[in-house]
Each structure stands twice: as C-alpha cells, then as structure tokens.
Amino acid sequence: MRIIFSFVFIFLFLVLEAQEKVTFLAEDGLKITADLYETNPSNPYILLFHQAGNSRGEYRLTANKILKFGYNCLAVDLRSGGEVNYIQNHTALLAVQQDYPVDYLSSQKDIEAAINWVKERSKKQIVLFGSSFSASVCLIVAKNNPDIKAVIAFSPGEYFTPERTIQSEIKDFDKPVFAASSQRENSYVDQLLSEVPSENKIIFAPKTGGEHGSKSLWESNPNSQEYWLALTMFFSKIK
C-alpha cells in the first residue's frame, strides 16, 4: 500500500511540474521567461500573469486545473516581481541587471510580447488571466485587441494613477470579463467595472473572506471551491 501511495505521489508531482520553459523578447528587447503548459496544440491559449512581488510560480498549483477547461496555458514572468512557490522571477532579475524599467505599467510590454508569441503558435483568440496589477493591465491591453477573446481579472484596481485610470479606459468594454476578488474588495471592483456593460461582465466575491489576486484559487484559501465554481460557469459561457 505504501509503495502504491508513493508511486501516486511521484506521478502527481511530475504532472504538476510537466511544463516547458520558454523565452521570447519584449518590444524593448528584454528577454521574458514563461512556463508553457500545453496539452493539445490545437487548443486555444490562456495567458497567466502574476501579482506584484510574484513570478510565474503563482500558477504552479493551479495551471493544471485550468488546462481542464480545454485551453493551453502560458504562465509568464513579468518584469515587476519576485519569488513565489519556490520559483524565481527570471524576467524581473534580468530587468534589474540590465537596467530596464520595472514599474507596473512597463509590464504591458511583456503581456503584449506573450500575446505575440502565442499568435505564432495559434490562430485562435486568446484569454488573458491577470492577478492584481496585471489584471488591470490585461483589461487595458484587451480592450482594442481583436486577438483577445475574454479577460479573467482577479483583484483588478487603480494601480497606475495618476498616469492611467482603469475605470475610464475600459468604458464600454465589449469582451466577456470575469472579475473576482475578496469580499473586502468587492465594492471597489464593482465600481472599477461600473462602465463595463452588464451583459459583458461577471463580478464574483465570496460572502465572507477570500484572497487578493489569483491566490483565491489556491487550496490554502478556504473559499477556493467557490471561486473555481464561479470560474467554471464563466468558461462555460465563453465556449
């Protein structure tokens, strides 16, 4: 019995780690590192972006669950970040070493580079999945980009004032948006997306508690199953 358990544990660990590390260049020349989780090259892609201080490792525990919605995943190290789940942000390290800007808004170049990289592999529309500041950048990038099908935004916010104001920039957003947050952030997110037509948005928060950013989906969050259920319903809507 112990041997069987050990085999299952090793198998699950290998599945969890089953990805290919890839690199590509941003418009300004910075090399971007990402993890590719690909089950079928003919499937569409979801691009996964982390929150402040983190890395592509933010999705280490959830990417394989997202694959089950029928997508391939690309988890990207943005130039603003650090380490999470024992995975260092290689893009951020390189950006500092080579004196590239590492502010939140400069990460837009990294998101656009990831979109371009996926467009070379697939002609299908892309879903953007952002966490905290990257959720807001995803909304900016997606609005006028015909290659983007939908946006999943965990804890978006006004992280770029006074340079950019998200609420005004996404007015009349015409793509499906799933916006999730903790209960404490819910009214703030609702206001942020108030100019987005109601038929294009789903705003979700648990009745109590919750987490900031995509950590809401981690098993360590007591509300994680509520988030997964709401996300599953959104995916069924955009199929």
C-alpha positions in Angstrom: 0.0 0.0 0.0 2.8 2.4 0.9 4.5 1.6 -2.5 1.3 2.5 -4.4 0.9 5.7 -2.4 4.5 6.7 -3.2 4.0 6.0 -6.9 0.8 8.1 -7.0 2.6 10.9 -5.2 5.5 10.9 -7.6 3.2 10.7 -10.6 1.1 13.7 -9.4 4.3 15.7 -8.6 5.6 15.0 -12.2 2.3 16.1 -13.7 2.3 19.2 -11.6 5.8 20.0 -12.9 5.0 19.0 -16.5 5.8 22.2 -18.4 8.4 23.6 -20.8 10.3 26.8 -20.0 10.2 29.2 -23.0 11.7 32.7 -23.6 10.8 35.5 -26.0 11.6 39.2 -26.4 9.6 42.2 -25.3 9.4 45.2 -27.7 12.2 46.9 -25.8 14.5 43.9 -26.0 14.0 42.4 -22.5 14.0 38.6 -22.5 10.8 37.2 -21.0 10.6 33.8 -19.3 7.4 31.8 -19.2 6.2 28.2 -18.4 4.2 26.6 -21.2 1.6 24.1 -20.1 0.4 22.5 -23.3 -2.0 19.6 -23.7 -3.0 19.9 -27.3 -1.5 22.4 -29.7 -4.9 22.8 -31.4 -6.5 24.1 -28.1 -6.7 27.9 -27.6 -4.4 29.6 -25.1 -4.8 31.3 -21.7 -2.0 33.7 -20.7 -1.4 33.7 -16.9 0.1 36.8 -15.3 1.0 37.2 -11.6 0.5 39.9 -9.0 3.1 42.3 -7.5 6.2 40.6 -6.0 5.5 37.2 -7.6 6.5 35.1 -10.5 5.0 32.6 -12.9 5.1 30.3 -9.9 1.9 31.9 -8.8 0.2 29.4 -11.1 2.3 26.4 -10.2 -0.6 25.0 -8.1 -3.5 25.9 -10.5 -2.3 25.8 -14.1 -3.1 22.1 -14.5 -6.6 22.7 -13.3 -7.1 25.5 -15.8 -5.9 23.1 -18.6 -9.1 21.1 -17.9 -11.2 23.9 -19.3 -9.8 23.0 -22.7 -7.0 25.5 -23.0 -3.2 25.5 -23.1 -1.6 27.8 -20.6 1.4 30.1 -20.7 2.4 31.4 -17.2 4.6 34.5 -17.7 7.3 36.2 -15.5 6.6 39.9 -15.7 9.4 42.4 -15.2 7.9 43.6 -11.9 8.0 40.7 -9.4 9.9 38.3 -7.2 9.7 34.7 -6.0 6.7 32.6 -5.1 6.2 28.9 -4.6 9.9 28.4 -4.9 10.0 29.8 -8.4 12.1 32.9 -9.0 11.0 35.6 -11.5 13.8 35.4 -14.1 12.4 38.3 -16.2 12.5 40.6 -13.1 16.0 39.6 -12.2 17.2 40.2 -15.8 15.4 43.6 -16.0 17.2 44.8 -12.9 20.5 43.5 -14.1 20.2 45.1 -17.5 18.6 48.4 -16.2 15.2 48.0 -17.8 12.2 49.8 -16.3 10.4 47.6 -13.8 7.3 49.6 -12.9 3.9 48.0 -13.2 2.9 49.8 -16.4 6.1 48.7 -18.2 4.9 45.1 -17.8 2.4 45.9 -20.6 5.2 45.3 -23.0 5.7 41.8 -21.5 2.0 41.0 -21.8 1.9 42.1 -25.4 5.1 40.0 -26.2 3.3 37.0 -24.7 0.3 37.6 -26.9 2.5 37.9 -30.0 4.4 34.6 -29.1 1.1 32.7 -28.8 -0.2 34.2 -32.0 2.7 32.5 -33.8 1.5 29.1 -32.4 -2.2 29.5 -32.7 -4.7 31.5 -34.8 -7.4 31.1 -32.1 -8.4 34.0 -29.9 -6.6 34.3 -26.5 -7.9 34.6 -23.0 -5.9 36.9 -20.7 -5.8 36.0 -16.9 -4.4 38.6 -14.6 -3.8 38.9 -10.9 -3.9 42.3 -9.0 -1.9 44.9 -11.0 -1.6 42.5 -14.0 -5.4 42.1 -14.1 -5.7 45.8 -14.7 -3.0 45.7 -17.4 -4.9 42.9 -19.1 -8.0 45.0 -19.3 -6.1 47.8 -20.9 -4.4 45.5 -23.4 -7.6 43.6 -24.3 -10.0 46.4 -25.0 -8.9 47.2 -28.5 -7.1 44.0 -29.4 -9.2 41.7 -31.7 -6.9 38.7 -30.8 -8.3 38.7 -27.2 -11.5 36.8 -26.6 -12.0 37.4 -22.9 -10.3 38.6 -19.7 -10.2 36.9 -16.3 -9.3 39.6 -13.7 -8.6 38.7 -10.1 -8.5 41.8 -7.9 -8.1 44.5 -10.6 -7.7 48.0 -9.3 -6.5 51.6 -9.9 -2.8 50.8 -9.5 -1.5 53.3 -12.0 -2.9 56.7 -11.0 -2.4 59.4 -12.0 -0.8 58.2 -15.2 -3.7 55.8 -16.2 -7.2 55.4 -14.9 -8.6 52.0 -15.5 -12.3 52.8 -14.9 -12.3 55.4 -17.7 -10.1 53.3 -20.1 -12.3 50.3 -20.0 -15.6 52.2 -20.6 -17.8 50.2 -23.0 -15.5 47.2 -22.8 -17.0 44.8 -25.3 -15.5 41.5 -24.4 -16.5 39.0 -21.7 -14.9 39.8 -18.3 -14.8 37.7 -15.2 -13.7 39.8 -12.2 -13.1 38.1 -8.9 -12.0 39.5 -5.5 -12.2 39.0 -1.8 -15.4 40.2 -0.1 -13.5 43.2 1.3 -12.5 44.3 -2.3 -15.9 43.6 -3.9 -17.4 47.1 -3.8 -14.2 48.5 -5.1 -14.0 46.1 -8.0 -17.7 46.7 -8.8 -17.0 50.4 -9.0 -14.0 49.9 -11.2 -16.1 48.0 -13.8 -19.1 50.2 -13.5 -18.7 51.5 -17.0 -18.5 48.0 -18.5 -21.9 46.9 -19.9 -23.6 44.4 -17.5 -24.0 41.8 -20.3 -20.3 41.6 -20.7 -19.2 41.1 -17.1 -19.4 38.7 -14.2 -18.3 40.1 -10.8 -17.7 37.5 -8.1 -16.7 37.5 -4.4 -17.5 35.0 -1.6 -19.9 36.1 1.0 -17.1 36.2 3.5 -13.3 36.2 3.4 -11.4 35.5 0.2 -8.0 36.3 -1.0 -6.3 39.1 -3.1 -5.4 38.0 -6.6 -5.3 34.5 -8.1 -4.3 33.1 -4.7 -8.1 32.9 -4.3 -7.8 29.6 -6.3 -5.1 28.1 -4.1 -6.3 25.2 -1.9 -4.9 27.1 1.1 -7.8 29.5 0.7 -11.0 28.2 2.5 -13.2 29.8 -0.2 -11.2 28.3 -3.2 -14.0 25.9 -4.3 -16.4 28.9 -4.6 -14.0 30.7 -6.9 -13.5 27.6 -9.0 -17.2 27.1 -9.4 -17.8 30.7 -10.5 -14.8 30.4 -12.9 -16.2 27.2 -14.3 -19.5 28.8 -15.0 -17.7 31.7 -16.8 -15.8 29.3 -19.0 -19.0 27.5 -20.0 -20.4 30.9 -21.0 -17.5 31.8 -23.3 -17.2 28.4 -25.1 
